[in-house]
Amino acid sequence: QVQLVESGGGLVQPGDSLRLSCTSSLSTFLIPIMGWYRQSPGKQRELVATIATGHITHYADFAQGRFTISKDNAKRTIYLEMNGLNAEDTAVYYCNGRLGGSEFWGQGTQVTVSS
């Protein structure tokens, strides 16, 4: 069982930046795909970005150009740098890892964008 713990959420104003962190109990070097998802009230959980072995990244259209996913294997941590936040980015952000046939989730961190 892989434990994922997110941090870094909070209340920010439109246009602000925020960096989320997700620390894994297992070396991130050993987890082929990790990523961030988000879920807003009344909506389905949606993909934000993923990072695969070799630091290959993929972004949802809304995240492209504003968000950056990265990984530090030495710290067993992945990050999501979010810039130009707007109200539509308000959601609970979840860290995800896929290893073999299993999928692991963190508990989520709330991001609220409001003036």
PAZAPA-4460 file (N, C-alpha, C; in steps of 0.05 Angstrom, whole numbers, plus 32768, in hexadecimal, padded with zeros to 4 digits):
% residues 115
    n_x    n_y    n_z   ca_x   ca_y   ca_z    c_x    c_y    c_z   seq   type   mol
   8011   7FE8   8000   8000   8000   8000   8012   8019   8000     1      Q     A
   800C   802B   7FED   801B   8043   7FEB   800B   805A   7FF8     2      V     A
   8017   8069   800A   800A   807F   8017   8012   8099   8008     3      Q     A
   7FFF   80A9   8001   8004   80C3   7FF4   7FF8   80D9   8006     4      L     A
   8008   80ED   800C   7FFF   8103   801D   8003   811D   800F     5      V     A
   7FED   812B   800A   7FEE   8145   7FFC   7FF0   815C   8011     6      E     A
   7FFB   8172   8008   7FFC   818A   8018   7FFE   81A2   8005     7      S     A
   7FF9   81BA   8010   7FFD   81D2   8000   7FE4   81E0   7FF7     8      G     A
   7FCD   81D4   7FFC   7FB4   81E1   7FF5   7FAF   81F9   8006     9      G     A
   7F9A   8208   7FFF   7F93   8220   800E   7F80   8232   7FFF    10      G     A
   7F7C   8249   800B   7F6B   825E   7FFF   7F7D   8273   7FF2    11      L     A
   7F79   8278   7FD9   7F89   828B   7FCA   7F76   829D   7FBA    12      V     A
   7F81   82B3   7FB0   7F71   82C6   7FA0   7F74   82C0   7F82    13      Q     A
   7F62   82C8   7F72   7F65   82C4   7F55   7F7F   82D0   7F4B    14      P     A
   7F8D   82C1   7F3A   7FA6   82CA   7F30   7FBE   82C0   7F40    15      G     A
   7FB9   82B7   7F58   7FCF   82AD   7F69   7FDA   8293   7F5F    16      D     A
   7FF1   828B   7F6C   7FFE   8272   7F67   7FFD   8261   7F80    17      S     A
   8000   8247   7F7C   8000   8234   7F93   800F   821B   7F8A    18      L     A
   801E   8210   7F9D   802C   81F7   7F97   8022   81E1   7FAA    19      R     A
   8018   81CC   7F9E   8010   81B4   7FAD   8027   81A0   7FAD    20      L     A
   8028   8191   7FC3   803C   817C   7FC6   802E   8162   7FCD    21      S     A
   803A   814C   7FC4   8030   8131   7FCB   8048   8120   7FD1    22      C     A
   804A   8117   7FEA   8060   8106   7FF2   8057   80E9   7FF4    23      T     A
   8067   80D7   7FE9   8060   80BB   7FE8   8070   80AB   7FFC    24      S     A
   8063   8095   8006   8071   8084   8019   8084   8072   800A    25      S     A
   8080   806F   7FF0   8092   805F   7FDE   80A1   8072   7FCC    26      L     A
   80B9   806B   7FC6   80C9   807C   7FB4   80B9   8082   7F9B    27      S     A
   80B8   809B   7F94   80A9   80A3   7F7B   80B8   8098   7F62    28      T     A
   80D1   8091   7F65   80DF   8085   7F4F   80D3   806B   7F47    29      F     A
   80C6   805D   7F5B   80BB   8043   7F56   809E   8043   7F4D    30      L     A
   8092   805B   7F4D   8076   805D   7F45   8075   8068   7F28    31      I     A
   806D   8057   7F15   806F   805F   7EF9   805F   8078   7EF1    32      P     A
   8048   807B   7EFC   8038   8093   7EF6   802C   809F   7F0F    33      I     A
   8030   80B9   7F12   8024   80C7   7F28   8016   80E0   7F1C    34      M     A
   8003   80EA   7F2B   7FF5   8101   7F20   7FE3   810F   7F34    35      G     A
   7FD7   8124   7F2A   7FC4   8134   7F39   7FA9   8133   7F2C    36      W     A
   7F95   8130   7F3C   7F79   8132   7F33   7F6B   8147   7F45    37      Y     A
   7F54   8150   7F3C   7F45   8162   7F4D   7F27   815C   7F4B    38      R     A
   7F19   8164   7F5F   7EFC   8161   7F60   7EEF   8179   7F6C    39      Q     A
   7EDD   8185   7F5D   7ECD   819C   7F66   7EB2   8191   7F6F    40      S     A
   7EA5   81A0   7F81   7E8A   8197   7F8A   7E77   8192   7F73    41      P     A
   7E6A   817C   7F73   7E57   8175   7F5E   7E63   816C   7F43    42      G     A
   7E7D   816A   7F42   7E8B   8161   7F2A   7E9A   8148   7F2E    43      K     A
   7EA0   813A   7F18   7EB1   8122   7F1A   7ECE   812A   7F1E    44      Q     A
   7EDD   8117   7F29   7EF9   811B   7F2C   7F06   811C   7F10    45      R     A
   7F18   812F   7F0C   7F24   8132   7EF1   7F42   8133   7EF3    46      E     A
   7F4E   812A   7EDE   7F6B   812B   7EDC   7F75   8147   7EDA    47      L     A
   7F8B   814D   7EE9   7F98   8167   7EE6   7FB2   8163   7ED6    48      V     A
   7FC3   8151   7EE0   7FDD   814C   7ED3   7FE9   8132   7EDD    49      A     A
   7FF9   8126   7ECD   8008   810E   7ED5   8025   8111   7ECE    50      T     A
   8035   8101   7EDD   8052   8100   7ED7   805A   80E3   7ED8    51      I     A
   8067   80DA   7EC3   806E   80BE   7EC1   808C   80BA   7EC3    52      A     A
   8095   80A2   7EC3   80B1   809B   7EC4   80C0   80AB   7EAE    53      T     A
   80D6   80B7   7EB5   80E4   80C7   7EA2   80DA   80E4   7EA1    54      G     A
   80C9   80EA   7EB5   80BE   8105   7EB8   80AE   810D   7EA0    55      H     A
   80A1   80FA   7E94   808F   8100   7E7D   8075   810A   7E89    56      I     A
   806C   8122   7E80   8055   812E   7E8C   803E   8130   7E78    57      T     A
   8026   8132   7E84   800D   8135   7E74   7FFB   8147   7E84    58      H     A
   7FEE   8159   7E76   7FDC   816D   7E83   7FC0   816D   7E77    59      Y     A
   7FAD   8172   7E88   7F92   8177   7E7E   7F93   8192   7E6F    60      A     A
   7F81   8196   7E5D   7F81   81AF   7E4E   7F80   81C8   7E60    61      D     A
   7F70   81C7   7E75   7F6E   81DF   7E86   7F87   81E4   7E96    62      F     A
   7F98   81D0   7E99   7FB1   81D3   7EA8   7FC9   81DB   7E97    63      A     A
   7FC7   81D5   7E7E   7FDD   81DA   7E6B   7FE5   81F7   7E6B    64      Q     A
   7FFE   81FD   7E71   8008   8218   7E71   8005   8227   7E8B    65      G     A
   7FF4   821D   7E9D   7FF1   822A   7EB7   7FFC   8219   7ECE    66      R     A
   7FFA   81FF   7ECC   8002   81EC   7EE1   801B   81DD   7ED8    67      F     A
   802C   81D6   7EEB   8044   81C7   7EE5   8046   81B0   7EFA    68      T     A
   8048   8198   7EF0   804C   8181   7F02   806A   817A   7F01    69      I     A
   8074   8172   7F18   8090   816A   7F1A   8094   8156   7F2F    70      S     A
   80AB   814A   7F30   80B0   8134   7F42   80CD   8136   7F4D    71      K     A
   80D0   8131   7F67   80EA   812F   7F73   80EC   8114   7F80    72      D     A
   80F9   8102   7F73   80FB   80E6   7F7D   810A   80E5   7F97    73      N     A
   811D   80F6   7F9B   812D   80F6   7FB4   811B   80FC   7FCC    74      A     A
   8107   810D   7FC7   80F5   8114   7FDD   80DB   8104   7FDC    75      K     A
   80D9   80F2   7FCA   80C0   80E1   7FC7   80A8   80F3   7FC4    76      R     A
   80AA   8108   7FB5   8095   811C   7FB4   8090   8125   7F97    77      T     A
   8077   8129   7F91   8070   8136   7F78   8063   8151   7F7F    78      I     A
   8064   8163   7F6C   805A   817E   7F70   8046   8186   7F5A    79      Y     A
   8035   8199   7F61   8025   81A6   7F4C   8026   81C3   7F51    80      L     A
   8034   81D1   7F3F   8037   81EE   7F40   8020   81F9   7F30    81      E     A
   800F   820A   7F3D   7FF8   8215   7F2F   7FFA   8233   7F2E    82      M     A
   7FF8   823E   7F17   7FF9   825B   7F13   7FDF   8265   7F06    83      N     A
   7FDB   827F   7F0A   7FC3   828B   7EFE   7FA9   827E   7F07    84      G     A
   7FA7   8278   7F20   7F8F   826A   7F2A   7F76   827A   7F27    85      L     A
   7F60   826D   7F22   7F46   827A   7F20   7F32   826A   7F2F    86      N     A
   7F1A   8275   7F31   7F05   8268   7F42   7EFF   824C   7F38    87      A     A
   7F02   8247   7F1E   7EFC   822C   7F14   7F10   8217   7F1D    88      E     A
   7F27   8220   7F28   7F3B   820D   7F32   7F35   8205   7F4F    89      D     A
   7F20   8210   7F5A   7F18   8208   7F76   7F10   81EB   7F76    90      T     A
   7F1D   81DB   7F86   7F17   81BE   7F87   7F28   81B1   7F9D    91      A     A
   7F22   8198   7FA2   7F34   8187   7FB2   7F47   817A   7F9E    92      V     A
   7F61   817D   7FA3   7F75   8172   7F91   7F80   8158   7F9E    93      Y     A
   7F80   8143   7F8E   7F89   8129   7F97   7FA2   8120   7F89    94      Y     A
   7FB4   8114   7F98   7FCC   8107   7F8D   7FC5   80EA   7F86    95      C     A
   7FD0   80E0   7F71   7FCB   80C5   7F67   7FE5   80B8   7F5F    96      N     A
   7FE6   809E   7F65   7FFD   808E   7F5C   7FF3   8073   7F51    97      G     A
   7FFF   806A   7F3B   7FF8   8050   7F2F   8011   803F   7F2F    98      R     A
   800E   8027   7F3A   8024   8014   7F3C   801A   7FF8   7F38    99      L     A
   8023   7FEB   7F23   8018   7FD1   7F1C   7FFB   7FD5   7F15   100      G     A
   7FEB   7FC4   7F20   7FCE   7FC6   7F1B   7FBF   7FD6   7F31   101      G     A
   7FCE   7FE3   7F42   7FC2   7FF2   7F58   7FC4   8010   7F54   102      S     A
   7FB1   801D   7F61   7FAF   803A   7F60   7FAC   8045   7F7C   103      E     A
   7FBB   805A   7F82   7FBB   8065   7F9D   7FB3   8082   7F9C   104      F     A
   7FA5   808B   7FB1   7F9C   80A7   7FB3   7FA4   80B3   7FCE   105      W     A
   7FA9   80CC   7FCD   7FAC   80DB   7FE6   7F91   80E4   7FF0   106      G     A
   7F91   80F2   8007   7F78   80FA   8014   7F6D   8114   8007   107      Q     A
   7F7E   8122   7FF8   7F75   813A   7FEB   7F7C   8153   7FFB   108      G     A
   7F80   8169   7FEC   7F85   8183   7FF8   7F73   8197   7FEA   109      T     A
   7F66   81A8   7FFA   7F53   81BB   7FF0   7F61   81D4   7FE5   110      Q     A
   7F5A   81DB   7FCD   7F63   81F5   7FC1   7F4A   8206   7FBC   111      V     A
   7F4A   821D   7FC7   7F34   822F   7FC3   7F3E   824A   7FB8   112      T     A
   7F33   8252   7FA1   7F3B   826B   7F94   7F24   827E   7F97   113      V     A
   7F27   8293   7FA6   7F11   82A6   7FAB   7F1D   82C1   7FB2   114      S     A
   7F0E   82D6   7FAA   7F16   82F1   7FB1   7F08   82F9   7FCA   115      S     A
***
